Amino acid sequence: MQRTIELLVQATAADQILLQESMSRHTTFRIGGPADIFAVPRTIEEAGQIVRICREQSTPYYVIGNGSNLLVSDAGYRGVILQLYKNLREISVDGETMTVQAGAMLSVMAKRALEHGLTGFEFASGIPGTVGGAVVMNAGAYGGEMKDVLEEITVLTGEGTIETVPAAELELGYRHSVIPERGWIVLGAKLRLQKGDPGQISARMEELRQQRVAKQPLDLPSAGSTFKRPEGNFAGKLIMEAGLRGFSVGDAQVSEKHCGFVVNKGKATAEDVYRLIREVIARVREHSGITLEPEVKLLGEFSAQ
Ligand SMILES: Cc1cc2nc3c(=O)[nH]c(=O)nc-3n(C[C@H](O)[C@H](O)[C@H](O)COP(=O)(O)OP(=O)(O)OC[C@H]3O[C@@H](n4cnc5c(N)ncnc54)[C@H](O)[C@@H]3O)c2cc1C
């Protein structure tokens, strides 16, 4: 690991490489132990260098955006976390095309779309993630999803090449894409929006914002919907019907406000959340026969995993 650190510091700048950085500072759950190395590349070239060094040194690496769909274990991560969020977030608009770097926040992109009178991205305005994470997850809300607007992405492959991949080749489905299994890092994306009426776009965003405020526990740390929506049903409804509203393990709790969310009431550990998730899955299965699947990505070691 020492050699990896030396090479990374040479290839980037010392202040871009943090050691034993607590992942609780980089996830919306506010949970997670230390990453051995936390790298914040300033350019796409630096991101490429970091990946090359990791591969040459056989050091594991993992890329994150805003950490809003992530549960990192209490032991943290043994390897390099690459955060593409602080620096790589340029956005440009040309006609109906929006071109972005992977670290651009969806909320900022939605604002920019509004400024240019472009419609089609209102659905994403309240999702607290980067476009990189949103493409990987095919994030969606209120009837829209990334698949509807994505034209192509630029990726860094495991072999170190930069390639452009059309959206049609990403197998975008419900909270799914082929990106993780291909080992790609999303560097940027091109979206196709349409000309619209700024008044209507703004009103729709405001309407969706109010719906989120009314229904979601936005006052407590979480990773959004903890479970995927089972075919023809809703995770929150199944959890509520199983009598689990407010069910807790330590400081991790099934939200009182929205049973589809697990929230951190203050000092929840990753293990608390993990045990809660397993218990919810078991009890919902017992009650309804339906097996819930986590939407939240787990990173690092968990007990009994
Ligand atoms: C309050 C709240 C509300 C939410 N509402 C919604 C919602 O309505 N709809 C919805 O779909 N989601 C929702 N989410 C979940 C989350 O915001 C989305 O999944 C979001 O797209 C994740 O983006 P991120 O940048 O935070 O990704 P992260 O959590 O950092 O990463 C998610 C996954 O993507 C991978 N990844 C991230 N960036 C890259 C990259 N550049 N290249 C390759 N892989 C990458 C990571 O390795 C990880 O596997 C919500 C979360 C919260 C906390």
The ligand as an SDF file (V2000), in Angstrom:
LIG
                    3D

 53 58  0  0  0  0  0  0  0  0999 V2000
  -32.8710   11.5280    0.1050 C   0  0  0  0  0  0  0  0  0  0  0  0
  -32.5550   10.6720   -1.0810 C   0  0  0  0  0  0  0  0  0  0  0  0
  -33.4670   10.5700   -2.1220 C   0  0  0  0  0  0  0  0  0  0  0  0
  -33.1870    9.7570   -3.2300 C   0  0  0  0  0  0  0  0  0  0  0  0
  -34.1050    9.6890   -4.2360 N   0  0  0  0  0  0  0  0  0  0  0  0
  -33.8390    8.9110   -5.3110 C   0  0  0  0  0  0  0  0  0  0  0  0
  -34.7930    8.8260   -6.3790 C   0  0  0  0  0  0  0  0  0  0  0  0
  -35.8380    9.4490   -6.3680 O   0  0  0  0  0  0  0  0  0  0  0  0
  -34.4790    8.0140   -7.4270 N   0  0  0  0  0  0  0  0  0  0  0  0
  -33.3140    7.3000   -7.4880 C   0  0  0  0  0  0  0  0  0  0  0  0
  -33.0970    6.5930   -8.4850 O   0  0  0  0  0  0  0  0  0  0  0  0
  -32.4040    7.3780   -6.4880 N   0  0  0  0  0  0  0  0  0  0  0  0
  -32.6400    8.1530   -5.4160 C   0  0  0  0  0  0  0  0  0  0  0  0
  -31.7140    8.2230   -4.4060 N   0  0  0  0  0  0  0  0  0  0  0  0
  -30.4910    7.3940   -4.4760 C   0  0  0  0  0  0  0  0  0  0  0  0
  -29.2730    8.0790   -5.1270 C   0  0  0  0  0  0  0  0  0  0  0  0
  -29.3350    9.4820   -4.9630 O   0  0  0  0  0  0  0  0  0  0  0  0
  -29.1570    7.7350   -6.6240 C   0  0  0  0  0  0  0  0  0  0  0  0
  -28.9800    6.3360   -6.8020 O   0  0  0  0  0  0  0  0  0  0  0  0
  -27.9650    8.4680   -7.2650 C   0  0  0  0  0  0  0  0  0  0  0  0
  -28.0510    8.3400   -8.6430 O   0  0  0  0  0  0  0  0  0  0  0  0
  -26.6140    7.9610   -6.8020 C   0  0  0  0  0  0  0  0  0  0  0  0
  -25.6340    8.8820   -7.2530 O   0  0  0  0  0  0  0  0  0  0  0  0
  -24.2780    9.1110   -6.4330 P   0  0  0  0  0  0  0  0  0  0  0  0
  -23.4170   10.0220   -7.2240 O   0  0  0  0  0  0  0  0  0  0  0  0
  -24.5470    9.5020   -5.0510 O   0  0  0  0  0  0  0  0  0  0  0  0
  -23.6730    7.6290   -6.4990 O   0  0  0  0  0  0  0  0  0  0  0  0
  -22.9100    6.8420   -5.3460 P   0  0  0  0  0  0  0  0  0  0  0  0
  -23.8310    6.5390   -4.2360 O   0  0  0  0  0  0  0  0  0  0  0  0
  -21.6320    7.5260   -5.0240 O   0  0  0  0  0  0  0  0  0  0  0  0
  -22.5950    5.4770   -6.1330 O   0  0  0  0  0  0  0  0  0  0  0  0
  -23.6540    4.6090   -6.5140 C   0  0  0  0  0  0  0  0  0  0  0  0
  -23.0800    3.5060   -7.3850 C   0  0  0  0  0  0  0  0  0  0  0  0
  -22.6300    4.0760   -8.6100 O   0  0  0  0  0  0  0  0  0  0  0  0
  -21.2320    3.8370   -8.7840 C   0  0  0  0  0  0  0  0  0  0  0  0
  -20.6610    5.0500   -9.3860 N   0  0  0  0  0  0  0  0  0  0  0  0
  -20.7960    6.3390   -8.9370 C   0  0  0  0  0  0  0  0  0  0  0  0
  -20.1880    7.1790   -9.7780 N   0  0  0  0  0  0  0  0  0  0  0  0
  -19.6390    6.4100  -10.7620 C   0  0  0  0  0  0  0  0  0  0  0  0
  -18.8760    6.6930  -11.9220 C   0  0  0  0  0  0  0  0  0  0  0  0
  -18.5320    7.9430  -12.2660 N   0  0  0  0  0  0  0  0  0  0  0  0
  -18.4750    5.6460  -12.6990 N   0  0  0  0  0  0  0  0  0  0  0  0
  -18.8100    4.3710  -12.3740 C   0  0  0  0  0  0  0  0  0  0  0  0
  -19.5080    4.0460  -11.2890 N   0  0  0  0  0  0  0  0  0  0  0  0
  -19.9300    5.0610  -10.5030 C   0  0  0  0  0  0  0  0  0  0  0  0
  -20.6680    3.5440   -7.4180 C   0  0  0  0  0  0  0  0  0  0  0  0
  -19.5250    2.7120   -7.5030 O   0  0  0  0  0  0  0  0  0  0  0  0
  -21.8540    2.8260   -6.7640 C   0  0  0  0  0  0  0  0  0  0  0  0
  -21.8770    1.4690   -7.1440 O   0  0  0  0  0  0  0  0  0  0  0  0
  -31.9710    9.0330   -3.2840 C   0  0  0  0  0  0  0  0  0  0  0  0
  -31.0410    9.1520   -2.2350 C   0  0  0  0  0  0  0  0  0  0  0  0
  -31.3280    9.9600   -1.1470 C   0  0  0  0  0  0  0  0  0  0  0  0
  -30.3070   10.0790   -0.0450 C   0  0  0  0  0  0  0  0  0  0  0  0
  1  2  1  0
  2  3  1  0
  2 52  2  0
  3  4  2  0
  4  5  1  0
  4 50  1  0
  5  6  2  0
  6  7  1  0
  6 13  1  0
  7  8  2  0
  7  9  1  0
  9 10  1  0
 10 11  2  0
 10 12  1  0
 12 13  2  0
 13 14  1  0
 14 15  1  0
 14 50  1  0
 15 16  1  0
 16 17  1  0
 16 18  1  0
 18 19  1  0
 18 20  1  0
 20 21  1  0
 20 22  1  0
 22 23  1  0
 23 24  1  0
 24 25  2  0
 24 26  1  0
 24 27  1  0
 27 28  1  0
 28 29  2  0
 28 30  1  0
 28 31  1  0
 31 32  1  0
 32 33  1  0
 33 34  1  0
 33 48  1  0
 34 35  1  0
 35 36  1  0
 35 46  1  0
 36 37  1  0
 36 45  1  0
 37 38  2  0
 38 39  1  0
 39 40  1  0
 39 45  2  0
 40 41  1  0
 40 42  2  0
 42 43  1  0
 43 44  2  0
 44 45  1  0
 46 47  1  0
 46 48  1  0
 48 49  1  0
 50 51  2  0
 51 52  1  0
 52 53  1  0
M  END
$$$$
